[in-house]
Amino acid sequence: MKEIWKRSNEAILITLYDMASNMMDGIWMNEKERIFYSHYTLKLKDVVKERYGDLNIVKIAEATCGT
C-alpha cells in the first residue's frame, strides 16, 4: 500500500473508490483491519480532496469511516 503514493492521481482516486467500497461492505473485517482500512481510506480521501476538490466519493469515504 506504500506504493500507491508514487502512482498517478487517477490511480489514487480509483483506490479511494475501492477502499470506500470495502468500508461499506466491511462485515468481514475484524476490529484491527477496520481501523487500518479506516486510517488508510482517510489518507486517500485527504489526497483526493486536495487534488480534485469535494467529490461525492470524498463525502462517502468520510461517512463510511465515521468522520
mmJSON file of the N, C-alpha and C atoms, coordinates in Angstrom:
{"data_MODEL":{"atom_site":{
"group_PDB":["ATOM","ATOM","ATOM","ATOM","ATOM","ATOM","ATOM","ATOM","ATOM","ATOM","ATOM","ATOM","ATOM","ATOM","ATOM","ATOM","ATOM","ATOM","ATOM","ATOM","ATOM","ATOM","ATOM","ATOM","ATOM","ATOM","ATOM","ATOM","ATOM","ATOM","ATOM","ATOM","ATOM","ATOM","ATOM","ATOM","ATOM","ATOM","ATOM","ATOM","ATOM","ATOM","ATOM","ATOM","ATOM","ATOM","ATOM","ATOM","ATOM","ATOM","ATOM","ATOM","ATOM","ATOM","ATOM","ATOM","ATOM","ATOM","ATOM","ATOM","ATOM","ATOM","ATOM","ATOM","ATOM","ATOM","ATOM","ATOM","ATOM","ATOM","ATOM","ATOM","ATOM","ATOM","ATOM","ATOM","ATOM","ATOM","ATOM","ATOM","ATOM","ATOM","ATOM","ATOM","ATOM","ATOM","ATOM","ATOM","ATOM","ATOM","ATOM","ATOM","ATOM","ATOM","ATOM","ATOM","ATOM","ATOM","ATOM","ATOM","ATOM","ATOM","ATOM","ATOM","ATOM","ATOM","ATOM","ATOM","ATOM","ATOM","ATOM","ATOM","ATOM","ATOM","ATOM","ATOM","ATOM","ATOM","ATOM","ATOM","ATOM","ATOM","ATOM","ATOM","ATOM","ATOM","ATOM","ATOM","ATOM","ATOM","ATOM","ATOM","ATOM","ATOM","ATOM","ATOM","ATOM","ATOM","ATOM","ATOM","ATOM","ATOM","ATOM","ATOM","ATOM","ATOM","ATOM","ATOM","ATOM","ATOM","ATOM","ATOM","ATOM","ATOM","ATOM","ATOM","ATOM","ATOM","ATOM","ATOM","ATOM","ATOM","ATOM","ATOM","ATOM","ATOM","ATOM","ATOM","ATOM","ATOM","ATOM","ATOM","ATOM","ATOM","ATOM","ATOM","ATOM","ATOM","ATOM","ATOM","ATOM","ATOM","ATOM","ATOM","ATOM","ATOM","ATOM","ATOM","ATOM","ATOM","ATOM","ATOM","ATOM","ATOM","ATOM","ATOM","ATOM","ATOM","ATOM","ATOM","ATOM"],
"id":[1,2,3,4,5,6,7,8,9,10,11,12,13,14,15,16,17,18,19,20,21,22,23,24,25,26,27,28,29,30,31,32,33,34,35,36,37,38,39,40,41,42,43,44,45,46,47,48,49,50,51,52,53,54,55,56,57,58,59,60,61,62,63,64,65,66,67,68,69,70,71,72,73,74,75,76,77,78,79,80,81,82,83,84,85,86,87,88,89,90,91,92,93,94,95,96,97,98,99,100,101,102,103,104,105,106,107,108,109,110,111,112,113,114,115,116,117,118,119,120,121,122,123,124,125,126,127,128,129,130,131,132,133,134,135,136,137,138,139,140,141,142,143,144,145,146,147,148,149,150,151,152,153,154,155,156,157,158,159,160,161,162,163,164,165,166,167,168,169,170,171,172,173,174,175,176,177,178,179,180,181,182,183,184,185,186,187,188,189,190,191,192,193,194,195,196,197,198,199,200,201],
"type_symbol":["N","C","C","N","C","C","N","C","C","N","C","C","N","C","C","N","C","C","N","C","C","N","C","C","N","C","C","N","C","C","N","C","C","N","C","C","N","C","C","N","C","C","N","C","C","N","C","C","N","C","C","N","C","C","N","C","C","N","C","C","N","C","C","N","C","C","N","C","C","N","C","C","N","C","C","N","C","C","N","C","C","N","C","C","N","C","C","N","C","C","N","C","C","N","C","C","N","C","C","N","C","C","N","C","C","N","C","C","N","C","C","N","C","C","N","C","C","N","C","C","N","C","C","N","C","C","N","C","C","N","C","C","N","C","C","N","C","C","N","C","C","N","C","C","N","C","C","N","C","C","N","C","C","N","C","C","N","C","C","N","C","C","N","C","C","N","C","C","N","C","C","N","C","C","N","C","C","N","C","C","N","C","C","N","C","C","N","C","C","N","C","C","N","C","C","N","C","C","N","C","C"],
"label_atom_id":["N","CA","C","N","CA","C","N","CA","C","N","CA","C","N","CA","C","N","CA","C","N","CA","C","N","CA","C","N","CA","C","N","CA","C","N","CA","C","N","CA","C","N","CA","C","N","CA","C","N","CA","C","N","CA","C","N","CA","C","N","CA","C","N","CA","C","N","CA","C","N","CA","C","N","CA","C","N","CA","C","N","CA","C","N","CA","C","N","CA","C","N","CA","C","N","CA","C","N","CA","C","N","CA","C","N","CA","C","N","CA","C","N","CA","C","N","CA","C","N","CA","C","N","CA","C","N","CA","C","N","CA","C","N","CA","C","N","CA","C","N","CA","C","N","CA","C","N","CA","C","N","CA","C","N","CA","C","N","CA","C","N","CA","C","N","CA","C","N","CA","C","N","CA","C","N","CA","C","N","CA","C","N","CA","C","N","CA","C","N","CA","C","N","CA","C","N","CA","C","N","CA","C","N","CA","C","N","CA","C","N","CA","C","N","CA","C","N","CA","C","N","CA","C","N","CA","C","N","CA","C","N","CA","C"],
"label_alt_id":[null,null,null,null,null,null,null,null,null,null,null,null,null,null,null,null,null,null,null,null,null,null,null,null,null,null,null,null,null,null,null,null,null,null,null,null,null,null,null,null,null,null,null,null,null,null,null,null,null,null,null,null,null,null,null,null,null,null,null,null,null,null,null,null,null,null,null,null,null,null,null,null,null,null,null,null,null,null,null,null,null,null,null,null,null,null,null,null,null,null,null,null,null,null,null,null,null,null,null,null,null,null,null,null,null,null,null,null,null,null,null,null,null,null,null,null,null,null,null,null,null,null,null,null,null,null,null,null,null,null,null,null,null,null,null,null,null,null,null,null,null,null,null,null,null,null,null,null,null,null,null,null,null,null,null,null,null,null,null,null,null,null,null,null,null,null,null,null,null,null,null,null,null,null,null,null,null,null,null,null,null,null,null,null,null,null,null,null,null,null,null,null,null,null,null,null,null,null,null,null,null],
"label_comp_id":["MET","MET","MET","LYS","LYS","LYS","GLU","GLU","GLU","ILE","ILE","ILE","TRP","TRP","TRP","LYS","LYS","LYS","ARG","ARG","ARG","SER","SER","SER","ASN","ASN","ASN","GLU","GLU","GLU","ALA","ALA","ALA","ILE","ILE","ILE","LEU","LEU","LEU","ILE","ILE","ILE","THR","THR","THR","LEU","LEU","LEU","TYR","TYR","TYR","ASP","ASP","ASP","MET","MET","MET","ALA","ALA","ALA","SER","SER","SER","ASN","ASN","ASN","MET","MET","MET","MET","MET","MET","ASP","ASP","ASP","GLY","GLY","GLY","ILE","ILE","ILE","TRP","TRP","TRP","MET","MET","MET","ASN","ASN","ASN","GLU","GLU","GLU","LYS","LYS","LYS","GLU","GLU","GLU","ARG","ARG","ARG","ILE","ILE","ILE","PHE","PHE","PHE","TYR","TYR","TYR","SER","SER","SER","HIS","HIS","HIS","TYR","TYR","TYR","THR","THR","THR","LEU","LEU","LEU","LYS","LYS","LYS","LEU","LEU","LEU","LYS","LYS","LYS","ASP","ASP","ASP","VAL","VAL","VAL","VAL","VAL","VAL","LYS","LYS","LYS","GLU","GLU","GLU","ARG","ARG","ARG","TYR","TYR","TYR","GLY","GLY","GLY","ASP","ASP","ASP","LEU","LEU","LEU","ASN","ASN","ASN","ILE","ILE","ILE","VAL","VAL","VAL","LYS","LYS","LYS","ILE","ILE","ILE","ALA","ALA","ALA","GLU","GLU","GLU","ALA","ALA","ALA","THR","THR","THR","CYS","CYS","CYS","GLY","GLY","GLY","THR","THR","THR"],
"label_asym_id":["A","A","A","A","A","A","A","A","A","A","A","A","A","A","A","A","A","A","A","A","A","A","A","A","A","A","A","A","A","A","A","A","A","A","A","A","A","A","A","A","A","A","A","A","A","A","A","A","A","A","A","A","A","A","A","A","A","A","A","A","A","A","A","A","A","A","A","A","A","A","A","A","A","A","A","A","A","A","A","A","A","A","A","A","A","A","A","A","A","A","A","A","A","A","A","A","A","A","A","A","A","A","A","A","A","A","A","A","A","A","A","A","A","A","A","A","A","A","A","A","A","A","A","A","A","A","A","A","A","A","A","A","A","A","A","A","A","A","A","A","A","A","A","A","A","A","A","A","A","A","A","A","A","A","A","A","A","A","A","A","A","A","A","A","A","A","A","A","A","A","A","A","A","A","A","A","A","A","A","A","A","A","A","A","A","A","A","A","A","A","A","A","A","A","A","A","A","A","A","A","A"],
"label_entity_id":["1","1","1","1","1","1","1","1","1","1","1","1","1","1","1","1","1","1","1","1","1","1","1","1","1","1","1","1","1","1","1","1","1","1","1","1","1","1","1","1","1","1","1","1","1","1","1","1","1","1","1","1","1","1","1","1","1","1","1","1","1","1","1","1","1","1","1","1","1","1","1","1","1","1","1","1","1","1","1","1","1","1","1","1","1","1","1","1","1","1","1","1","1","1","1","1","1","1","1","1","1","1","1","1","1","1","1","1","1","1","1","1","1","1","1","1","1","1","1","1","1","1","1","1","1","1","1","1","1","1","1","1","1","1","1","1","1","1","1","1","1","1","1","1","1","1","1","1","1","1","1","1","1","1","1","1","1","1","1","1","1","1","1","1","1","1","1","1","1","1","1","1","1","1","1","1","1","1","1","1","1","1","1","1","1","1","1","1","1","1","1","1","1","1","1","1","1","1","1","1","1"],
"label_seq_id":[1,1,1,2,2,2,3,3,3,4,4,4,5,5,5,6,6,6,7,7,7,8,8,8,9,9,9,10,10,10,11,11,11,12,12,12,13,13,13,14,14,14,15,15,15,16,16,16,17,17,17,18,18,18,19,19,19,20,20,20,21,21,21,22,22,22,23,23,23,24,24,24,25,25,25,26,26,26,27,27,27,28,28,28,29,29,29,30,30,30,31,31,31,32,32,32,33,33,33,34,34,34,35,35,35,36,36,36,37,37,37,38,38,38,39,39,39,40,40,40,41,41,41,42,42,42,43,43,43,44,44,44,45,45,45,46,46,46,47,47,47,48,48,48,49,49,49,50,50,50,51,51,51,52,52,52,53,53,53,54,54,54,55,55,55,56,56,56,57,57,57,58,58,58,59,59,59,60,60,60,61,61,61,62,62,62,63,63,63,64,64,64,65,65,65,66,66,66,67,67,67],
"pdbx_PDB_ins_code":[null,null,null,null,null,null,null,null,null,null,null,null,null,null,null,null,null,null,null,null,null,null,null,null,null,null,null,null,null,null,null,null,null,null,null,null,null,null,null,null,null,null,null,null,null,null,null,null,null,null,null,null,null,null,null,null,null,null,null,null,null,null,null,null,null,null,null,null,null,null,null,null,null,null,null,null,null,null,null,null,null,null,null,null,null,null,null,null,null,null,null,null,null,null,null,null,null,null,null,null,null,null,null,null,null,null,null,null,null,null,null,null,null,null,null,null,null,null,null,null,null,null,null,null,null,null,null,null,null,null,null,null,null,null,null,null,null,null,null,null,null,null,null,null,null,null,null,null,null,null,null,null,null,null,null,null,null,null,null,null,null,null,null,null,null,null,null,null,null,null,null,null,null,null,null,null,null,null,null,null,null,null,null,null,null,null,null,null,null,null,null,null,null,null,null,null,null,null,null,null,null],
"Cartn_x":[0.817,0.0,0.863,2.11,3.0,3.238,3.164,3.449,2.402,1.218,0.146,0.512,1.285,1.613,2.531,3.138,4.002,3.234,1.972,1.156,0.48,-0.22,-0.905,-2.076,-2.526,-3.697,-4.908,-5.061,-6.206,-6.135,-4.946,-4.784,-5.162,-4.798,-5.154,-6.663,-7.276,-8.735,-9.452,-9.026,-9.652,-9.457,-8.301,-8.048,-8.976,-9.258,-10.215,-11.594,-12.025,-13.311,-13.318,-12.239,-12.134,-12.172,-11.427,-11.373,-12.708,-13.357,-14.667,-15.672,-15.586,-16.452,-16.18,-14.918,-14.561,-15.111,-15.061,-15.566,-17.084,-17.79,-19.246,-19.65,-18.801,-19.091,-18.078,-17.812,-16.737,-17.125,-18.19,-18.634,-17.567,-16.729,-15.694,-14.482,-14.378,-13.206,-13.308,-12.179,-12.129,-11.801,-11.765,-11.575,-10.232,-9.193,-7.859,-7.834,-8.428,-8.491,-9.336,-10.455,-11.328,-10.595,-9.842,-9.082,-8.042,-7.314,-6.306,-6.945,-8.008,-8.69,-9.237,-9.759,-10.306,-9.222,-8.085,-6.992,-6.469,-6.301,-5.795,-6.789,-8.069,-9.104,-9.124,-8.974,-8.977,-7.754,-6.609,-5.423,-5.66,-6.208,-6.546,-7.544,-8.536,-9.572,-8.956,-8.005,-7.357,-6.613,-5.905,-5.164,-6.125,-7.162,-8.134,-8.835,-9.204,-9.877,-8.969,-7.699,-6.729,-6.567,-6.557,-6.278,-7.519,-8.67,-9.882,-11.012,-10.895,-11.973,-12.919,-14.073,-15.02,-15.947,-15.396,-16.178,-17.114,-18.12,-19.028,-18.3,-17.27,-16.539,-15.819,-15.442,-14.83,-15.851,-17.066,-18.127,-18.481,-18.509,-18.804,-17.707,-16.463,-15.342,-15.419,-15.752,-15.891,-17.004,-18.116,-19.25,-18.954,-18.279,-18.002,-16.942,-16.121,-15.079,-15.517,-16.717,-17.262,-16.731,-16.347,-15.871,-16.902],
"Cartn_y":[-1.196,0.0,1.263,1.129,2.288,2.779,1.875,2.208,3.134,3.2,3.993,5.466,5.963,7.385,7.787,6.819,7.093,6.997,6.608,6.384,7.683,7.621,8.785,9.219,10.437,10.945,10.053,9.567,8.717,7.389,6.829,5.572,5.768,6.901,7.201,7.369,8.057,8.232,6.894,6.027,4.711,3.883,4.003,3.282,3.766,5.061,5.576,4.965,4.869,4.22,2.785,2.066,0.678,0.574,1.429,1.376,1.787,2.792,3.198,2.064,1.372,0.215,-0.875,-1.137,-2.127,-1.73,-0.445,0.017,-0.156,0.035,-0.124,-1.583,-2.475,-3.904,-4.597,-4.003,-4.46,-5.442,-6.172,-7.129,-8.198,-8.442,-9.465,-8.999,-7.689,-7.142,-7.332,-7.666,-7.622,-6.186,-5.918,-4.544,-3.953,-4.743,-4.263,-3.894,-4.729,-4.445,-3.208,-3.088,-1.933,-0.634,-0.629,0.569,0.891,-0.138,0.065,0.607,-0.037,0.392,1.811,2.126,3.454,4.527,4.307,5.281,5.446,4.334,4.367,5.08,4.793,5.436,6.941,7.346,8.779,9.485,8.816,9.403,9.588,8.562,8.665,9.792,9.868,10.908,12.302,12.513,13.818,14.192,13.234,13.485,13.776,12.971,13.166,14.51,14.867,16.147,17.316,17.192,18.246,18.387,17.259,17.267,17.466,16.999,17.033,17.872,18.268,19.012,18.077,18.591,17.88,16.982,15.901,14.946,14.148,13.532,12.691,11.548,10.973,9.873,10.335,11.575,12.126,12.098,12.508,12.511,11.082,10.175,8.76,8.167,8.458,7.965,8.501,9.757,10.33,9.634,9.393,8.75,7.314,6.574,5.173,5.002,6.052,5.981,6.66,7.195,7.773,9.144,9.938,11.296,12.325],
"Cartn_z":[0.0,0.0,0.0,0.339,0.319,-1.102,-2.073,-3.461,-4.08,-3.539,-4.148,-4.223,-3.291,-3.244,-4.397,-5.063,-6.215,-7.532,-7.471,-8.663,-9.103,-10.211,-10.77,-9.887,-10.129,-9.4,-9.61,-10.832,-11.154,-10.401,-10.252,-9.511,-8.044,-7.49,-6.097,-5.972,-6.937,-6.931,-7.004,-7.9,-8.04,-6.77,-6.16,-4.904,-3.808,-3.778,-2.79,-3.019,-4.264,-4.56,-4.037,-4.273,-3.828,-2.305,-1.638,-0.175,0.446,-0.12,0.394,0.22,-0.906,-1.13,-0.097,0.177,1.202,2.567,2.876,4.164,4.258,3.146,3.162,3.302,2.8,2.85,3.766,4.91,5.778,6.855,6.669,7.675,7.926,6.929,7.022,7.837,8.111,8.809,10.312,10.91,12.367,12.775,14.052,14.546,14.096,14.144,13.752,12.261,11.427,9.994,9.71,10.407,10.203,10.541,11.613,11.993,10.918,10.458,9.42,8.144,7.682,6.459,6.608,7.767,8.004,7.909,8.564,8.51,7.083,6.389,5.018,4.094,4.259,3.447,3.689,4.931,5.244,4.671,4.629,3.992,2.498,1.877,0.453,0.22,1.076,0.962,1.015,1.904,2.024,0.741,0.167,-1.07,-2.223,-2.337,-3.412,-3.259,-2.059,-1.831,-2.203,-1.886,-2.221,-3.736,-4.437,-5.871,-6.746,-6.273,-7.094,-6.509,-5.266,-4.631,-3.882,-3.544,-2.691,-3.52,-4.061,-4.842,-3.939,-4.531,-3.756,-3.065,-3.712,-3.09,-1.824,-1.764,-0.557,0.581,0.291,1.303,1.718,0.756,1.062,1.951,1.618,2.416,3.848,3.999,5.342,6.113,5.443,6.104,6.491,5.611,5.907,6.98,7.162,8.197,9.494,9.493,10.722,11.069,10.044,10.358,9.979],
"occupancy":[1.0,1.0,1.0,1.0,1.0,1.0,1.0,1.0,1.0,1.0,1.0,1.0,1.0,1.0,1.0,1.0,1.0,1.0,1.0,1.0,1.0,1.0,1.0,1.0,1.0,1.0,1.0,1.0,1.0,1.0,1.0,1.0,1.0,1.0,1.0,1.0,1.0,1.0,1.0,1.0,1.0,1.0,1.0,1.0,1.0,1.0,1.0,1.0,1.0,1.0,1.0,1.0,1.0,1.0,1.0,1.0,1.0,1.0,1.0,1.0,1.0,1.0,1.0,1.0,1.0,1.0,1.0,1.0,1.0,1.0,1.0,1.0,1.0,1.0,1.0,1.0,1.0,1.0,1.0,1.0,1.0,1.0,1.0,1.0,1.0,1.0,1.0,1.0,1.0,1.0,1.0,1.0,1.0,1.0,1.0,1.0,1.0,1.0,1.0,1.0,1.0,1.0,1.0,1.0,1.0,1.0,1.0,1.0,1.0,1.0,1.0,1.0,1.0,1.0,1.0,1.0,1.0,1.0,1.0,1.0,1.0,1.0,1.0,1.0,1.0,1.0,1.0,1.0,1.0,1.0,1.0,1.0,1.0,1.0,1.0,1.0,1.0,1.0,1.0,1.0,1.0,1.0,1.0,1.0,1.0,1.0,1.0,1.0,1.0,1.0,1.0,1.0,1.0,1.0,1.0,1.0,1.0,1.0,1.0,1.0,1.0,1.0,1.0,1.0,1.0,1.0,1.0,1.0,1.0,1.0,1.0,1.0,1.0,1.0,1.0,1.0,1.0,1.0,1.0,1.0,1.0,1.0,1.0,1.0,1.0,1.0,1.0,1.0,1.0,1.0,1.0,1.0,1.0,1.0,1.0,1.0,1.0,1.0,1.0,1.0,1.0],
"B_iso_or_equiv":[0.0,0.0,0.0,0.0,0.0,0.0,0.0,0.0,0.0,0.0,0.0,0.0,0.0,0.0,0.0,0.0,0.0,0.0,0.0,0.0,0.0,0.0,0.0,0.0,0.0,0.0,0.0,0.0,0.0,0.0,0.0,0.0,0.0,0.0,0.0,0.0,0.0,0.0,0.0,0.0,0.0,0.0,0.0,0.0,0.0,0.0,0.0,0.0,0.0,0.0,0.0,0.0,0.0,0.0,0.0,0.0,0.0,0.0,0.0,0.0,0.0,0.0,0.0,0.0,0.0,0.0,0.0,0.0,0.0,0.0,0.0,0.0,0.0,0.0,0.0,0.0,0.0,0.0,0.0,0.0,0.0,0.0,0.0,0.0,0.0,0.0,0.0,0.0,0.0,0.0,0.0,0.0,0.0,0.0,0.0,0.0,0.0,0.0,0.0,0.0,0.0,0.0,0.0,0.0,0.0,0.0,0.0,0.0,0.0,0.0,0.0,0.0,0.0,0.0,0.0,0.0,0.0,0.0,0.0,0.0,0.0,0.0,0.0,0.0,0.0,0.0,0.0,0.0,0.0,0.0,0.0,0.0,0.0,0.0,0.0,0.0,0.0,0.0,0.0,0.0,0.0,0.0,0.0,0.0,0.0,0.0,0.0,0.0,0.0,0.0,0.0,0.0,0.0,0.0,0.0,0.0,0.0,0.0,0.0,0.0,0.0,0.0,0.0,0.0,0.0,0.0,0.0,0.0,0.0,0.0,0.0,0.0,0.0,0.0,0.0,0.0,0.0,0.0,0.0,0.0,0.0,0.0,0.0,0.0,0.0,0.0,0.0,0.0,0.0,0.0,0.0,0.0,0.0,0.0,0.0,0.0,0.0,0.0,0.0,0.0,0.0],
"pdbx_formal_charge":[null,null,null,null,null,null,null,null,null,null,null,null,null,null,null,null,null,null,null,null,null,null,null,null,null,null,null,null,null,null,null,null,null,null,null,null,null,null,null,null,null,null,null,null,null,null,null,null,null,null,null,null,null,null,null,null,null,null,null,null,null,null,null,null,null,null,null,null,null,null,null,null,null,null,null,null,null,null,null,null,null,null,null,null,null,null,null,null,null,null,null,null,null,null,null,null,null,null,null,null,null,null,null,null,null,null,null,null,null,null,null,null,null,null,null,null,null,null,null,null,null,null,null,null,null,null,null,null,null,null,null,null,null,null,null,null,null,null,null,null,null,null,null,null,null,null,null,null,null,null,null,null,null,null,null,null,null,null,null,null,null,null,null,null,null,null,null,null,null,null,null,null,null,null,null,null,null,null,null,null,null,null,null,null,null,null,null,null,null,null,null,null,null,null,null,null,null,null,null,null,null],
"auth_seq_id":[1,1,1,2,2,2,3,3,3,4,4,4,5,5,5,6,6,6,7,7,7,8,8,8,9,9,9,10,10,10,11,11,11,12,12,12,13,13,13,14,14,14,15,15,15,16,16,16,17,17,17,18,18,18,19,19,19,20,20,20,21,21,21,22,22,22,23,23,23,24,24,24,25,25,25,26,26,26,27,27,27,28,28,28,29,29,29,30,30,30,31,31,31,32,32,32,33,33,33,34,34,34,35,35,35,36,36,36,37,37,37,38,38,38,39,39,39,40,40,40,41,41,41,42,42,42,43,43,43,44,44,44,45,45,45,46,46,46,47,47,47,48,48,48,49,49,49,50,50,50,51,51,51,52,52,52,53,53,53,54,54,54,55,55,55,56,56,56,57,57,57,58,58,58,59,59,59,60,60,60,61,61,61,62,62,62,63,63,63,64,64,64,65,65,65,66,66,66,67,67,67],
"auth_comp_id":["MET","MET","MET","LYS","LYS","LYS","GLU","GLU","GLU","ILE","ILE","ILE","TRP","TRP","TRP","LYS","LYS","LYS","ARG","ARG","ARG","SER","SER","SER","ASN","ASN","ASN","GLU","GLU","GLU","ALA","ALA","ALA","ILE","ILE","ILE","LEU","LEU","LEU","ILE","ILE","ILE","THR","THR","THR","LEU","LEU","LEU","TYR","TYR","TYR","ASP","ASP","ASP","MET","MET","MET","ALA","ALA","ALA","SER","SER","SER","ASN","ASN","ASN","MET","MET","MET","MET","MET","MET","ASP","ASP","ASP","GLY","GLY","GLY","ILE","ILE","ILE","TRP","TRP","TRP","MET","MET","MET","ASN","ASN","ASN","GLU","GLU","GLU","LYS","LYS","LYS","GLU","GLU","GLU","ARG","ARG","ARG","ILE","ILE","ILE","PHE","PHE","PHE","TYR","TYR","TYR","SER","SER","SER","HIS","HIS","HIS","TYR","TYR","TYR","THR","THR","THR","LEU","LEU","LEU","LYS","LYS","LYS","LEU","LEU","LEU","LYS","LYS","LYS","ASP","ASP","ASP","VAL","VAL","VAL","VAL","VAL","VAL","LYS","LYS","LYS","GLU","GLU","GLU","ARG","ARG","ARG","TYR","TYR","TYR","GLY","GLY","GLY","ASP","ASP","ASP","LEU","LEU","LEU","ASN","ASN","ASN","ILE","ILE","ILE","VAL","VAL","VAL","LYS","LYS","LYS","ILE","ILE","ILE","ALA","ALA","ALA","GLU","GLU","GLU","ALA","ALA","ALA","THR","THR","THR","CYS","CYS","CYS","GLY","GLY","GLY","THR","THR","THR"],
"auth_asym_id":["A","A","A","A","A","A","A","A","A","A","A","A","A","A","A","A","A","A","A","A","A","A","A","A","A","A","A","A","A","A","A","A","A","A","A","A","A","A","A","A","A","A","A","A","A","A","A","A","A","A","A","A","A","A","A","A","A","A","A","A","A","A","A","A","A","A","A","A","A","A","A","A","A","A","A","A","A","A","A","A","A","A","A","A","A","A","A","A","A","A","A","A","A","A","A","A","A","A","A","A","A","A","A","A","A","A","A","A","A","A","A","A","A","A","A","A","A","A","A","A","A","A","A","A","A","A","A","A","A","A","A","A","A","A","A","A","A","A","A","A","A","A","A","A","A","A","A","A","A","A","A","A","A","A","A","A","A","A","A","A","A","A","A","A","A","A","A","A","A","A","A","A","A","A","A","A","A","A","A","A","A","A","A","A","A","A","A","A","A","A","A","A","A","A","A","A","A","A","A","A","A"],
"auth_atom_id":["N","CA","C","N","CA","C","N","CA","C","N","CA","C","N","CA","C","N","CA","C","N","CA","C","N","CA","C","N","CA","C","N","CA","C","N","CA","C","N","CA","C","N","CA","C","N","CA","C","N","CA","C","N","CA","C","N","CA","C","N","CA","C","N","CA","C","N","CA","C","N","CA","C","N","CA","C","N","CA","C","N","CA","C","N","CA","C","N","CA","C","N","CA","C","N","CA","C","N","CA","C","N","CA","C","N","CA","C","N","CA","C","N","CA","C","N","CA","C","N","CA","C","N","CA","C","N","CA","C","N","CA","C","N","CA","C","N","CA","C","N","CA","C","N","CA","C","N","CA","C","N","CA","C","N","CA","C","N","CA","C","N","CA","C","N","CA","C","N","CA","C","N","CA","C","N","CA","C","N","CA","C","N","CA","C","N","CA","C","N","CA","C","N","CA","C","N","CA","C","N","CA","C","N","CA","C","N","CA","C","N","CA","C","N","CA","C","N","CA","C","N","CA","C","N","CA","C","N","CA","C","N","CA","C"],
"pdbx_PDB_model_num":[1,1,1,1,1,1,1,1,1,1,1,1,1,1,1,1,1,1,1,1,1,1,1,1,1,1,1,1,1,1,1,1,1,1,1,1,1,1,1,1,1,1,1,1,1,1,1,1,1,1,1,1,1,1,1,1,1,1,1,1,1,1,1,1,1,1,1,1,1,1,1,1,1,1,1,1,1,1,1,1,1,1,1,1,1,1,1,1,1,1,1,1,1,1,1,1,1,1,1,1,1,1,1,1,1,1,1,1,1,1,1,1,1,1,1,1,1,1,1,1,1,1,1,1,1,1,1,1,1,1,1,1,1,1,1,1,1,1,1,1,1,1,1,1,1,1,1,1,1,1,1,1,1,1,1,1,1,1,1,1,1,1,1,1,1,1,1,1,1,1,1,1,1,1,1,1,1,1,1,1,1,1,1,1,1,1,1,1,1,1,1,1,1,1,1,1,1,1,1,1,1]
}}}
